[in-house]
C-alpha cells in the first residue's frame, strides 16, 4: 500500500498504472485492501479516500467523473453482499459523522451520512426523542442502513428507510442535490437505493418521543410458538424469535439460555414493550427482563462473524414459509445449526424497498464462515421463491434483474430516477449494474 497526501505522486502498482492517472484532490491510499466485517467480501480499489468535508466529497466525485472511475461508498462494512466492491474509488464516509440538528416539535433529526446508528441514542434522548425502532446491531452507518432497507422488528414499525424525509447527496453529475417531501418521486427512490443515486452527505429522519422498554425473554417450544403466533405479532411493540435447530445453535449468536434447558426445537423469543420508568429507581439490567431506555435495550449479541441471508415474505404467508424452512433444515440440511431468526416489518412506499406495499415476515438464516453453506442457502432461496420472497439488499441473496422485475412493481420508477441522477453509471459496480444498470 502506498499512502500520499494531496500534493504527492503515486508510483505504479501492480494491476493499475497509477502514473497514468491524475490523483484525487483529497488524501488517499492506493491499493488498500478493504474487507467487510464478516470477512466474505473484499476489494482493492485504485484509490481509497476518506473525505473530511462535504466539499471533499464533491471534489472526489468530480475527479472520478473526469477520470472515468467508478465510485462506491462504504460505512461500517456490515453488508454481506458485494455492494462496496470496486476497482475505482472507495469512499470511506466514517469521517462525516455526527448529529447536525433536531426538531422536537416535528420529531425530526438530521445527521451526516457516515453517522453510526449507535451515535443517535444519547443526543436524541437529551431532546426528548428516540429512533422508533432499530435492530440487534447498531454499528452500521445511517446511510448504509437506509440504502439497504435495514430494520428492527414490529408489525407497526417500518425500516430505517421508511423514516427518511430528506437527503442531501452528491449525484453522478458532481452536484449537490436536496430531496425532500416536496419531491416524493425522487424521495421514494432514495429511500432504498443501494448507493446508486449518489453519496449521501446528510439525512433527515422521522423519529418519535423518547420511550423506555421492558424486555421479556422466553424459550417456548415450536408448538408453543406456533400456538401464540398471531397474538404475539399483534400484542407486542416488538416481537421476534430465533428458532434453534440444535443444542449448540444459541451460542453461535451469543444468545443466553437457561442452565440445563435443551434448546433443540425451541425459540429464543424477544418481546419488547413500552413502559413508563423512573430512571432513579426502575432501571433493571437483569438478563431476560431488562428495563431501560429504548436504545440501550435493542443492541446485543451477534458480534461473532457469520454469513447471513435474509428474505421477506408477505405476512399472511409467514408461518407457512417458516415451517417450510424448518422442514428443509430437518430433512436435507441437518448439519446447519445457526438459528433461524424471524421478525416483522410494516409496509412502506420505497420503490426498491423490500417492504414496498406489503407487511412482511422476515426470515434470516446463516452459514458458518469457512464452510460450504451455498447448497443450503440456495435451497432456502428456492423454498422461499414460492412465497414471492424479496431479499435484504445488504445480505447474501440470489436476486436477478428478472426477479426484480417480477417482485417490484415500481422498479421502472426507481430506474428512471437512477438514470436521471447518475446517467453514466458513476456509482455502479458489477453487482449493482447487473441488478439496476
N, C-alpha and C positions, 0 to 999 in steps of 0.2 A: 504494500500500500504506500502511495505517495501522498503526502499532505502538503498543501501550499496555502498561501493567502491570496488576496485579490491581485497582488502585484507579481506573484510568482510565475514561473514557467513550469510546464509539466513534461517530464521525459516520456518517451514512447514506452508503452507497456504492452505485454503480450495480449493479443486479441483486439487492440484498438491502437491506431496510430494517432495518439493524442497530440503529437506535434502538428498534425494537420488540422486540428480543431482549435478554435478560439477557446478561451476558458471562461467559466461562469463569472459574473461580476460580483460574487459573494464568496466567502470562504467555502472551500470544498475539499473532499477527499477524492482520490481516484482509485478505482478498482477495490473498493472497500466491500468485503463480503458481508451481506446482510442475511440474517436468519431469523425466522419468526419465533415466537415464544415456544411453540410446540415442537420446533425443530424439523418440521416436514416441508418447509418452503424456504428457499434461499435464492439470492440473486447477487450478481456482481455488476452493478451499474457502472457506466463510464464515469459518472460524477455522482457523489452523494453530497447534497447541500443541506445546510441547517440554518434556514433564514431566521433572523432575529427581529425583523420588522416586516410590515406589510409591503413596503417598497422593495425589500429584497426578494419577496415572493414574486412581485410583478416583474422585477428585473430578470429573475431567473426564468420565468415563463417566456418573456420576450426573447431572451437569449436562446432558449430551446426552439422557439419558432424560427428564429433566424438561422440556426444551425441545423434544423431538421431533426431534432432529437425528441423522442417521446419523454413525457414526464409522468411519474406516478408518485403519489403521496403515501407516507407511512406515519401512523400514530404510534400505538403501543405494540403493534405486531401481533395482535391476538387473533387474527384471521387464520384459518387453516387452508384457505384457497390461494391460488396464485395471483391474487388481486394486486400485490405490490410488485411483483417481478418486472424488471425492466433492464435492458442493456443501455438505456439512455441516462436520464436524470432521475435519481431517487431523492425526493424532497422530504426530509425529516421535520415534522411540524412541532416537535416537542418544545422548541424554543418559543413558540407562540401559544402561551398558556396563561390562563387567569380569567376570573370573572371581571367583566367590564361594566356591568350595571345591573340593577334590579328595579322592578316596579311593583311594589307590594299591592297597589290598587288594582292593576291589571293582572297581577300574578305572572309576571314575566321575568326572565333572566337572560342576560347576554353574556357570552363567553367567547374567548378566542378559540380557533378551530382545534388547536392541539391540547386543550384542557382535558385532563383525565376526569372520568366520572367521579372518582374519589375526592376531587377538589371542590365539588359543589356543596357538600353537606354542611360544613360549618358556616360559610358565607351566607347561604340561603337561610339557615336556621336563625342567624342573627337578625334577618329581616322578616322573620315570621313565615318563612316559605320552605318548600321542600320539593324535590322531584316526586312526581306522582307514583313512580314505580322504578325499580331497577332490578338487575339480575344478581346472580351469585358472585359474579366477578365485577369489580369496579375499577380495574386498571386501564380499560380501553379509553382512547381519546374520544371526545364527544363527537367529532366529525366522523370518525370511523364507525362509531355506534349508529349514528344517523344514516350513514351511507349504506350500511348493510342490513338495516332493519332489526338491530339488536333490541332485546326486550326482557321483561321480567315475567311474572305470571299473575293473572287475574282477568276473569272474563269481562269485566267492565273497564279494563285498563289497556291502553294502547302501547305501542312500542315507542322508543325514543324518537323515531322518525315521525310518528304521528303528532308529536308535540312541537315540531319545527314550525315557526311562524314567520321567520325572516332569516335571510342569509346574505352575507357579503362574500363574493367569490371572485377569483380571477379566472376568466374564461379563456377559451382557446385562441382568442384574438389578442390576449395580453391586456385585457381591460378589466377594471373592477366593476362588477355589476351587483346591484342590490335587488333581491327578490323578496317581496313581502306579500301580504294578503290581498293587496290590490293587483297582484299578478298570479292568480290562483293556478292558471295553466302551467306556468313555469315552476311555481312552488310545489305542485303535485309531482312534478318530475324531480325536483331537488330533494324531496323527502326521502327517497331511496334512489341513489344514482351510481353507486359503486365507484365514485370518484371520477366519473366520465364527463361531468359537466364543467369541472374546473377544481381549483384549490379553494377549500372553504377557509376564509380568513376569520369570520366571526359569525356566530349563530345566535338566534333568539328562540327560547323555548317557553312554551306554556308550562307553568308549574302550579302548585297548589299550596294552600295554607299548611303550615307545619303540623305534623302529627306524630304520635308515638305508636308503636306496635307491640302487641302481645304475641309472642311465639308459642306454638304448641306443636311439638314433635311427637308422632306416634309411629307404631310399627305393625300395622294391620296385615293380615294375610291377604292374598289376592281376592278371595271370596268376600272378605270384609270390605276391601277397597272397592270392589265392583258393586256391592250392595248399596253403598252410600255415594255412588258416582255423581248423580245429578245434584243431590243436596249439597255435597261438598263444593262443587263448582259454583253453585248459586249462593251459598250462605256464607262464604268467606271472602274477605277482600282479596287475599292472595291464597291460592291453593295449588299445590304441586306435589308430585311424589316421584321417587326413584325406586323402580321395581328391581329387586335383586335376583338374578338367576342362579347365583351360587353363594356359598358361605363366605367367600373372600371378596364378593362384589363391593360391599360398602367401603372397605378400606381403600379401594382403588380411587375413590373420590374423597377420601378422608372423612367419611360420614361416621359419627359416633353411634354406637349401638349398645343396647343393654347387655350387661355381662351375662353370659350363659344363654342368650337368646339365639336360636337358629334363624338365620336370615333368608335362607333359600325360599323363594316364592313370596317373600314379604316385601312390603313397601316402606321405605323411609319417607314419611309423609310430613309435609310442612303446611301449617295453617298460620297465617299472619292476619291479625285483625286490629283495627284502630282501637286505642284505649286512651282515656284521659289519665295522665300521671302527674303527680307532684314529684319533680325530679329530686327534691331533697330527701324524699322518703320511699318512693315507689320504684325506683330503678332496680332491676334484677338482672344479674349475669348468670343465673343458674341455667346450665345447659339443658336445652329442650323446652324451657319455659321462660326465656328472657323477656324482659320489658325494658324498652329503651327508645331513643329517637329512631325514626324510621331508617335513616341512612346508616345507622350502626347495626341494625338487625339484618339487613339484606345480605351483605357480603359474607362469605365464609367457605372454607374448603376449596377444592378444585385447583390447588396450586401445583400438584404433581402433573407434569405434562401428559396429555392424552391427545388422541386424534379423533375428532368428533364429526359426525354427520347429523344434521338436524332438518327434519322435514315437517311440513304443515298440512294438515287435512281439515276439511270443514268440520266444525264442532259436532254436527249431527252424526258424523261417521267416526268420531274419535275413539270410542270404546271398542268398536269392531276392529279398527286399524291397530290399536294397541294389542289386542288379543291375537291378531294375525302375526304380529312381530314376535310376541311371546311364543307362539307355536313354532315359528321358524327357528328361534333360538333352541327350543327344546328338542326339535326333531332333526334339524340339519346342522346347526352350529352350536352344539353343547359346549364347545371349548371357549366360546365368547362369554366373558364373565363381567364386563362392565355393566353397571346398572343402566336400565332404560329410564330416562327422565321424561316426565310428562307434565306439560304446563298448558296454560290457556292465554290467549291474547284477543283483545277486541278488534273488530274490523276497522279499517281506515280508508282513506281516499288516495293514497300514493299510487301513481301509475305502476311502479315496479315493486311496490310493497308486497311481501309475501302474505299480508293480511288484507289486501285490497278487496273490499266489499264482501268479506266473509269472516265471521267469528271463527276462531281457529283453535284446534288442539295441536299442541307441539309435541313431537316425538323425537327424542335425541338418543342416538346410540354412539358408541365409541369403540375404537380398536386400540390395542396396546402398541405404542411405538416400537418399531423394530420387528414386528410380526407381519405376516401376510394376512391382513384383515380384509383385503379387497373382495374376495368371494362373498364374505359376509355382508359387507356394505352394499355390494351390487344386488344381492338377494333382497335386502331390506328395501332398496330402491325399487326393485321390481314389484314387491308386495304393495308398496305404498302408491305406486302408479295407478293401481286400481281405484284409489280414492282421490285422484287428481291432485296429488301432493305437490306443493311448491317447496322450495328449499331456502334455508338460511344462506344468504349470499356470502357470509364470512366463514362458512363451514363446508366440509367436504360434501360435494354433490355431483350429480351426473346430468345436470341440466344441459340442454342443447337449444339452439335457436328455434328448432321446430317445436320443442316442448314449450318454450316461452310463448310462441305464437298461439298455442292451444290454451295455455294456462292464464295468460294475462290479456284480457280483452282490450286494455288501453295501452298495449305495447307500442302501437303506432304513434300514439300521442307522446309517449316518452321519447321515442326515436326522433320525432320531429323537433322537440326541444333540444335533444342532444346534438343533432346536426346544426342547429342554429348557434349553439354555444361553442361547439368545437368541430367545425366543418372539416378540418384537416386531420382530425384524429390525434391531436397532440396528447390527449390524456388516455389513449387506448394502449393496452398491451395485448399480447397474443390471446390471453384468457378473455378479456372483456371484448376484444374485437370479434371473436367467434360468437359471442352472445349478442352483442349490441352494435357491432360495426355496420 
